[in-house]
Amino acid sequence: MSLLDSLNSALARREAKSARRRLTVLPQTAVDFSSNDFLSLSTSPAYRNRFLSHLNNTPESFPFASGGSRLLDGNSAYAEELERFVAAFHKAPTALLFNSGFDANVGVLSSIPQPGDLVVYDELIHASIHEGMRLSRAGKRQMFSHSSPTALRDVLRAEVEADREVQSGTRNVFIVIESIYSMDGDMAPIKEFIQVVDELLPRGNGYFIVDEAHATGVFGPRGAGVVQQLGVQDRMFIRVHTFGKALASHGAMVLCGSETRDYLINYARSVIYTTALGFPFLASIRTSYELLSSGQTESLQQRVQQLIRHLRYRLDGLVMNPSVMFEVDHYPTSPIVSLRTSQPRLLASACQQDGYVVRAIMPPTIPEGKERVRVCLHAGNTEEEIDGLVRTIQAWLDERLARTAHL
């Protein structure tokens, strides 16, 4: 079989499982219930005007392109000051800029765990973390059931009993979680995890790595994230905040201690061997954090919560029938809602035909049997748009019920 035949065969297998991915461009008139632009900053006049001011008020000689990796010609005083600004906002010792959240997670997980170390991770962590672990020198990786302190305790207890180095504190143990999970929108029980680690790893060899991608801008004081909302930032070894979601920008930062930052500069290949972000991207990040730090996004956070309550109220009013598989999964304060159904593509298509952008989420992005339509709320949505979306969902449920009745 030729290479192209192999590629086409793989695509055909994925097509047969309704799992083939495609790029799409939806009409600009469609209502966004899909993107991660939770604060609607990407269309905010305040964001746009401040960003353009940053661009226009730089000297003409200031290069827009970075020109190389940060270790060669891509570094700048502007980038370093941005890192200090973001670190101070998040009450972290230092920060290191990466080109994306994917790059940040790959860089951290592939380089930080030392040979023989143990990585314990939530079963629903992001693909970028899996990729980083795959490249890691860690001696062992152990998964625990999603957001379960009991499961984490069971895994750690077994490792402590089986490995004297873990027990004595001479082997590092990394606990890898997200604060808000991208598909279910639920919040990790971080304080309970800390209690488990303190109980079983009292010698201080347990290190938390937490991805705050979906919490940044939405949760916590002025959008600083779940970790700061809980006041446990000093217990986190590494926090990853990304800017391509609620902050309408690009890139990510790893919040960490100064020694860890220096180590990443020397060993994280996703920093060393990539062209650094150019000035427009740095300026967009600066713009977002200026809005956060000045409190200008707090009203947007509050607006998102109002819309969350309204959507929850409307979804609770749906008329459902046991013969049609449909469930609503929703963490109370999360802008991410999952509509679980065995026919997510059909539901998503019905919504899109009525002008509401939602996406069907299928394996391998999520496990088999967890198919759903993912709904995301944004500060720019309205109650009327939510009402229209729910009417479409109800009409689709009614149609499914009618078809079932005729079988």
Order of alpha helices (4+ residues) and beta strands (2+ residues): alpha-beta-alpha-alpha-beta-alpha-beta-alpha-beta-alpha-alpha-beta-alpha-beta-alpha-beta-beta-alpha-alpha-alpha-alpha-beta-beta-alpha-beta-beta-beta-alpha
